[in-house]
Amino acid sequence: MRYTGPKVRLSRRAGVPLTRKAVRYFEQRPYPPGEHGRKTNRRTTGDYGLRLMEKQKLRWYYDVSERQLRRYWDLAVRRPGASGAELVSILESRLASLVMRAGLAPSIYAARQYVTHGHIAVDGRKVDIPSYLVRPGQVVSVRERSRRMQPFVAAAEGIHADERVAPYLSVDLPGLTFTLLAAPLREQVPVPVDELLVVEFYSR
């Protein structure tokens, strides 16, 4: 199941801010949540615990369920590249992930909502599946009937955009559209996870 509770709580459990919003809260409370959070020593975590946490961080960052992540892992293993890098590339190629990365949404949670509510089109056709894997060359846009909504007016002004556009995207924010130029490479994706530990977790 996907986590539906407070998002900042996940960042505190992970030990790193997983969303932009979490950065400020994490600076104030960098320790795990709960009554004994301040006394928790992350350094005493065993090898299995470290691998499990990296896997969880990847899940939480992309807001996917355990079953979905396992399915992506099985797909990554069948690809010719390094399994960990391929796993990140697949997760980054999800429609919801790219909507967030292009600056059309402030977070992965908002991006998922925009997609499921039918505001996003791929190559001119409505796609309401957040897990849809976008292929290089496909054009993603906000549907015409949704463009006057406040969140997308803000997005067109660059409110949610990163300082630098991801090198695998061509983004036209005023036009509320972007194109996936190539499959994302691991070194191009700023996800705070050691994917090698995720590989070790699934390979145990």
LUMKOLVEX-420656 format. One line per field, with one value per residue: x, y, z of N, C-alpha, C in turn; residue in one letter. Coordinates in steps of 0.02 Angstrom, whole numbers, plus 32768, in hexadecimal, padded with zeros to 4 digits. Layout:
# residues N
n.xx X ...
n.yy Y ...
n.zz Z ...
ca.xx X ...
ca.yy Y ...
ca.zz Z ...
c.xx X ...
c.yy Y ...
c.zz Z ...
aa a ...
***
This chain:
# residues 204
n.xx 802A 8011 8059 7FF5 7FF7 803A 80AF 812B 8151 8181 81FA 8242 824C 8297 830E 833A 8306 827B 8228 820C 81C6 81E1 8261 8271 822C 8275 82F0 82D1 82A9 830A 830E 82CA 8215 819D 818E 820B 8263 82CC 832E 8357 83D4 8412 8484 8498 8451 843C 8483 841B 83B2 83E0 83DE 8357 8321 8353 830F 828C 8293 829F 8222 81CE 81F6 81CD 814A 810C 80C2 80EE 80DB 80DB 815F 81A8 8181 81BA 823E 824F 8240 82AE 8319 8317 8347 83D4 8434 8483 842E 83FD 840A 83B7 833E 8326 831D 82A9 8247 8252 8221 819A 80F8 80C2 8136 8182 812E 8138 81C5 81D4 81A0 811A 80D0 80D0 80FB 8114 809F 803B 804C 8024 7F9D 7F72 7F80 7F2A 7EB0 7E98 7ED6 7F45 7F97 7FDD 8035 7FC6 7F59 7EEC 7F30 7F19 7F61 7FD5 8046 8069 80E2 8148 8187 8221 8219 8191 810F 80D9 8050 7FEC 7F3F 7ED0 7E58 7E79 7ED6 7EBE 7EB0 7EE0 7F58 7F9D 7FAD 8007 8070 8094 80D1 8147 8152 8161 81D1 8274 831B 836F 834A 8323 8396 8362 82EB 8285 8242 81B4 8178 811E 80C8 8099 80C8 8130 81BA 81F8 829C 82FC 831E 8327 83C6 8420 847C 8447 83D7 8397 837F 837D 83BF 8416 8427 846A 8463 83DE 83DB 8424 83CB 835E 83A0 83C3
n.yy 7FC4 8074 80FD 816C 81CB 8257 82B0 82EB 82A4 822D 8256 8274 81F6 81B9 81FF 825F 82F0 82D4 831A 83C1 8411 83D1 83F5 846A 8446 83D6 840A 8445 83D8 835F 82DC 8233 8216 820C 81D9 81B3 81E5 8245 8201 819C 8144 814A 8111 8095 803B 7F9D 7F3B 7F05 7F59 7FD4 7FBE 7FA3 8020 8073 803F 805D 80E9 8102 80D5 812E 81AA 81A7 8189 8107 8063 7FCF 7F5D 7F95 7FC7 7F51 7F17 7F71 7F5A 7ED6 7EEF 7F42 7EED 7E9E 7EEF 7F2A 7F7D 7FB7 7F79 7FC7 804C 8045 802D 80A8 80F9 80C7 80E6 8170 818A 817D 81C3 821A 8239 8281 82ED 8331 8349 839B 8410 8429 8409 8419 83AF 82FB 82C4 8321 831E 829B 82A7 8308 82BF 824E 828F 82B3 831F 831F 8300 828F 8296 82D8 828D 8266 822A 81D0 8187 817C 812B 8116 80F6 8165 8179 819F 8230 8242 82B9 8317 836A 83EA 83DC 8438 8467 8470 84D0 854F 8540 8563 851F 84FD 8576 85AF 8555 8570 85E8 85C5 85A3 8526 84F0 84A4 84E6 84C6 847C 83D2 836D 830E 833C 83A8 843D 84A4 8515 8589 855C 84ED 846A 83DC 8379 82D5 82B7 8252 81B2 81C0 81CE 8183 81D9 8252 8264 82AA 825A 8233 81B2 8119 80B3 803B 7FFA 7FDC 7F80 7F1B 7EFC 7EC2 7E59 7E01
n.zz 8000 7FE2 803D 809A 80FB 815E 80FC 811B 8187 8152 811A 818D 81C3 8161 8166 8110 80B3 8050 7FFF 7FBC 8015 808B 80AF 80FF 8174 8198 81B9 8232 8280 827A 82A4 82B9 82B2 833B 83EA 841D 83C3 83C7 840B 83BC 8368 82CE 829D 82D4 828E 8240 81B5 8166 818C 815A 80D0 80BE 80E2 807B 8010 8037 8038 7FB1 7F85 7FCA 7F98 7F13 7F25 7F1C 7F26 7F84 7F35 7EB4 7EAD 7EB4 7E3D 7DE2 7E00 7DD3 7D4B 7D35 7D4B 7CDB 7C7A 7C18 7C59 7CF6 7D80 7DEE 7DC0 7D52 7D90 7DD2 7D61 7D24 7D86 7D83 7D06 7D0E 7CF5 7D59 7DA0 7D41 7D26 7D9F 7D9F 7D30 7D5D 7D5F 7DCB 7E7F 7ECE 7ED9 7F04 7EE5 7E5C 7E3D 7E5E 7E00 7D8A 7D9E 7DA6 7D26 7CE4 7C95 7BF9 7B81 7AF1 7ABE 7AE9 7B6E 7C04 7C92 7CED 7D66 7D69 7CE7 7C6D 7C23 7B80 7B29 7AC4 7ACC 7AE9 7B70 7BBA 7C09 7C09 7B9F 7BD8 7C5C 7C74 7CA8 7D2D 7DD5 7E0C 7D96 7D57 7DAE 7D9C 7D17 7D28 7D5D 7DE3 7E22 7DEB 7DDB 7DF9 7D91 7CF5 7CDF 7C86 7C2F 7C06 7BA3 7BC1 7BBC 7C16 7C17 7BB3 7BEF 7BD6 7BB1 7B72 7B71 7B59 7B5B 7BA8 7C57 7CA8 7D2F 7D70 7D53 7D9D 7E2C 7EA6 7F50 7F74 7F8F 7F16 7F08 7F80 7F80 7F19 7F57 7FBC 7F77 7F3D 7F9C
ca.xx 8000 8034 8052 7FC8 7FFB 8061 80E8 8169 8162 81A9 823D 8263 825C 82CC 834C 8348 82C7 8267 8203 8221 81A5 81FE 82A3 826D 8218 82AA 8324 82BA 82A6 832E 830C 828E 81D8 818B 81A1 8252 8287 830A 835F 8366 8416 840D 84C3 8498 8428 8461 8488 83D8 838C 83F7 83C4 830F 8312 835F 82D6 8252 829D 828F 81D9 81AD 8208 81A4 8105 80F4 80B5 8120 80D0 80F2 81A8 81C1 8176 81EC 827E 8250 824B 82F3 8348 8316 8367 841C 845F 8487 83E9 83EB 8402 837C 8304 831A 8308 8263 821F 8253 81FC 8152 80D8 80BE 817A 8197 8105 8158 8208 81CF 818A 80D2 80B2 8100 8112 80FE 805A 8012 8051 7FF9 7F58 7F64 7F79 7EEE 7E76 7E8F 7EEE 7F83 7F92 801B 802B 7F83 7F25 7EE9 7F4A 7F0B 7F85 8015 807E 8076 8129 8150 81BE 8244 81F7 814B 8101 80A9 8036 7FAE 7F07 7EB9 7E22 7E93 7F0D 7EAD 7EAD 7F15 7F98 7FC1 7FC1 8045 80A5 80A9 80FC 8186 8152 8176 8209 82B7 8347 8387 831E 8342 83B2 833C 82AA 827F 8207 8196 814A 80E5 809A 8085 80D7 8176 81C9 822E 82CD 831F 8314 8350 8400 8422 84A1 8420 839B 83AB 835A 83AD 83BD 844D 8404 848F 8447 839D 83EC 8438 838E 8336 83C9 83D7
ca.yy 8000 80B4 8123 81A5 81F6 8294 82A4 82FF 826D 81FE 8272 826C 81AF 81A8 8221 8292 830F 82B4 834B 8406 8429 83B1 8410 8498 8420 83A8 8431 8451 8399 832E 829A 820C 8228 81E0 81EC 81A7 81F8 8269 81D3 8169 814A 812A 80EE 8051 8010 7F67 7F3B 7EFB 7F96 8008 7FAD 7FAC 8067 808F 8029 8084 812D 8103 80CF 816B 81E1 81A3 817C 80C9 802E 7F99 7F32 7FB9 7FCA 7F0E 7F0D 7F98 7F38 7E9D 7F0B 7F5C 7EB4 7E83 7F1F 7F1B 7FA6 7FA8 7F72 7FFF 8087 803A 8035 80EF 8113 80B4 810E 81B6 818E 817D 8202 8246 8250 82B3 8329 8355 835E 83D1 844D 8432 83F9 8427 8372 82BE 82B7 834D 8305 8260 82BF 8328 828B 8226 82B9 82BC 8360 8316 82DC 8278 8299 82F0 8262 8266 81EF 81DA 8153 8199 80FD 8111 8101 8191 8166 81D8 824C 8251 82FD 8318 83AD 83F5 83E0 847D 847A 8475 8500 858B 852F 8587 84FC 84FE 85BB 85B6 852D 8594 861F 85A8 859F 84E4 84D7 84A1 8519 84AE 844A 8390 8368 82E1 835B 83E9 8457 84E5 8522 85B3 8534 84B5 842D 83C6 833D 82AA 82B2 8212 8190 81DF 81AA 8187 8214 828E 8263 82BD 8236 8227 816A 80EF 807C 7FFC 7FD9 7FC1 7F43 7EE8 7EE8 7E95 7E20 7DD9
ca.zz 8000 7FE3 807B 8090 8136 8156 80D0 813C 81B5 812B 8114 81CE 81CA 8130 8177 80DD 809B 8012 7FD7 7FC8 8052 80C6 80BE 8138 81B0 81A9 81DB 8276 82A4 8250 82C3 82A6 82D6 8373 842E 842A 8387 83D6 8427 838A 8348 828D 828D 82EE 8263 8221 816C 814A 8199 812C 808D 80C0 80E3 8039 7FE6 804C 8022 7F69 7F82 7FE2 7F6C 7ED6 7F3A 7EFE 7F55 7F85 7EFB 7E79 7EAD 7EA4 7DF6 7DBF 7E0A 7DA5 7D09 7D33 7D48 7C97 7C4D 7C11 7C83 7D3D 7D98 7E19 7D96 7D28 7DBC 7DDA 7D20 7D1A 7DB4 7D6D 7CC7 7D1B 7CE3 7D94 7DB0 7D10 7D31 7DD6 7D8D 7CFF 7D7E 7D59 7E0C 7EB6 7EEF 7EB8 7F19 7EBC 7E17 7E39 7E5E 7DC0 7D57 7DAA 7D9B 7CDF 7CCD 7C6E 7BBA 7B62 7AA8 7AAF 7B04 7BB7 7C28 7CD9 7D11 7D7D 7D5D 7C9F 7C5E 7BE9 7B54 7B0A 7A8A 7ADA 7B01 7BA7 7BC1 7C30 7BDA 7B92 7C06 7CA0 7C77 7CCE 7D74 7DFA 7E10 7D57 7D4B 7DD6 7D7B 7CDB 7D3F 7D75 7E2C 7E3A 7DC3 7DF8 7DDF 7D4F 7CD6 7CD8 7C42 7C05 7BF7 7B82 7BE4 7BAA 7C4D 7C03 7B8B 7C18 7BB2 7BB0 7B4B 7B8A 7B23 7B5F 7BE8 7C8C 7CC1 7D78 7D88 7D45 7DC7 7E70 7EDA 7F87 7F84 7F77 7EF4 7F0F 7FBC 7F6B 7EF4 7F89 7FE0 7F4D 7F28 7FD7
c.xx 802B 8027 8027 7FC9 8024 80A2 812A 8180 818E 81F1 8264 8275 8296 830F 8362 8306 82B6 823F 821D 8205 81C7 8241 82A1 825C 8250 82E3 8312 82BB 82C8 832F 82CC 8251 81CB 81A7 81EC 827E 82CA 8342 8375 83AA 8414 844B 84C4 846E 8453 845F 8443 83AD 839F 83DB 8379 82FC 831E 8326 8298 8257 828B 8244 81B8 81BB 81DB 815B 80E8 80EA 80ED 8119 80E8 813D 81C6 81B9 81AA 8231 8284 825C 8292 8326 834D 8337 83B3 844A 8462 8440 83D2 83DE 83C4 833C 82F3 8301 82BE 8236 821A 822C 81B1 8135 80D6 8102 818F 816E 8122 819B 8207 81B8 8140 80AD 80E6 811C 80F9 80B5 8029 8012 8024 7FAF 7F45 7F57 7F38 7EAE 7E6D 7EA6 7F29 7F77 7FD8 800E 7FE3 7F4A 7F27 7F04 7F3F 7F2A 7FC9 8051 808E 80BF 812F 818D 81E0 8220 81AF 8145 80CA 8091 7FFA 7F76 7EEA 7E85 7E3B 7EC3 7EFE 7EA7 7EEA 7F57 7FC0 7FD4 8002 807E 80C0 80D7 813E 818B 816F 81B5 824A 82E2 8362 8358 8344 8359 838C 82F7 82B4 823D 81F3 8162 8111 80B1 8081 808E 8121 817C 8200 825F 82EF 8310 8341 838B 8405 8445 847C 83E4 83AE 8382 838B 83AE 83FB 842E 8429 8477 8402 83A7 83FC 83FA 8367 835D 83DA 83B9
c.yy 803F 80D7 8160 81D5 8234 8288 82B6 82C8 8239 8216 826A 8223 819C 81C8 8254 82B1 82F2 82E2 8391 8420 840E 83D0 843B 8473 83F2 83CC 843E 8411 8362 82E8 8275 8222 81F9 81F7 81E5 81BB 8219 8239 819D 8177 8124 8100 80A6 8021 7FDB 7F6A 7F33 7F3A 7FCE 7FFD 7FB8 7FF6 8087 807C 8052 80CC 8134 80FF 8111 81A6 81E2 8192 813F 8095 7FFA 7F6D 7F53 7FB9 7F86 7F00 7F34 7F78 7EFC 7EB4 7F23 7F25 7E99 7EB3 7F14 7F43 7F8F 7FAB 7FAE 803E 8080 8043 807F 810E 8104 80DE 8157 81BF 8189 81C2 8232 8262 8289 82F3 8353 8372 8398 8413 845B 8424 8405 83E8 8335 82AF 82E2 8334 82C9 8276 82DF 82F4 8265 824D 82CC 82FE 835A 82EC 82C8 8272 82AA 82C6 8261 8224 81FC 81A3 816E 816D 80F4 8122 8128 817B 81A4 81EE 825D 8297 82FA 8360 83AF 83FE 8427 8493 8485 84AF 853F 857E 854C 8560 84FF 8544 85C9 8591 8550 85CE 8606 85A0 855D 84C9 84D5 84D7 8507 8478 8408 8387 8339 82FC 839B 8407 849C 84F5 8551 858D 84F7 8472 841B 8386 8316 829E 826E 81F2 81B0 81B2 81B4 81C7 8255 8297 8272 829C 8222 81DF 8148 80B2 8039 7FD6 7FBC 7F80 7F0B 7ECF 7EB5 7E56 7DF1 7D92
c.zz 8000 8025 806E 80CC 8128 812F 80F2 816B 8191 8125 8155 81DA 819D 8142 8144 80C7 8056 7FE5 7FE6 8009 8090 80DB 80FC 8178 81C7 81CD 8224 82A0 827A 826C 82B0 82CD 8310 83B5 843B 83EF 8395 83ED 83F6 836A 8305 827E 82A5 82C4 8241 81D5 814C 8152 816A 80E6 8089 80BD 809F 8009 7FF6 8035 7FD8 7F5F 7F93 7FB3 7F2E 7EE5 7F17 7F34 7F53 7F47 7EBB 7E75 7E9A 7E59 7DCC 7DC6 7DD9 7D5D 7D01 7D2A 7D01 7C65 7C4E 7C40 7CCB 7D5A 7DC1 7DF0 7D6A 7D51 7DC5 7D9A 7D13 7D46 7D9D 7D2D 7CD0 7D0D 7D1E 7DA5 7D82 7D16 7D6A 7DC0 7D5B 7D1E 7D76 7D9A 7E43 7ED7 7EC9 7EC9 7EF0 7E74 7E0D 7E35 7E1C 7D89 7D61 7D9E 7D51 7CC3 7C9C 7C30 7BA2 7B17 7A96 7ACA 7B50 7BD2 7C72 7D05 7D26 7D6C 7D12 7C91 7C1D 7BC1 7B37 7ACA 7A96 7AFA 7B36 7BB1 7BF0 7BFE 7BD8 7BC6 7C4D 7CA9 7C9E 7D18 7D98 7DFE 7DCF 7D41 7D70 7DB5 7D3E 7CEC 7D5C 7DC1 7E46 7E18 7DEA 7DD9 7D9A 7D35 7CD1 7C90 7C14 7BF3 7BCF 7B9A 7BC9 7BE0 7C3A 7BDA 7BB0 7BF4 7BB8 7B88 7B6D 7B51 7B21 7BA2 7C1C 7CA0 7D0C 7D90 7D7B 7D75 7E10 7EA7 7F11 7FA0 7F69 7F58 7EF9 7F4C 7FAC 7F44 7F24 7FAF 7FB7 7F38 7F61 7FD5
aa m r y t g p k v r l s r r a g v p l t r k a v r y f e q r p y p p g e h g r k t n r r t t g d y g l r l m e k q k l r w y y d v s e r q l r r y w d l a v r r p g a s g a e l v s i l e s r l a s l v m r a g l a p s i y a a r q y v t h g h i a v d g r k v d i p s y l v r p g q v v s v r e r s r r m q p f v a a a e g i h a d e r v a p y l s v d l p g l t f t l l a a p l r e q v p v p v d e l l v v e f y s r
***
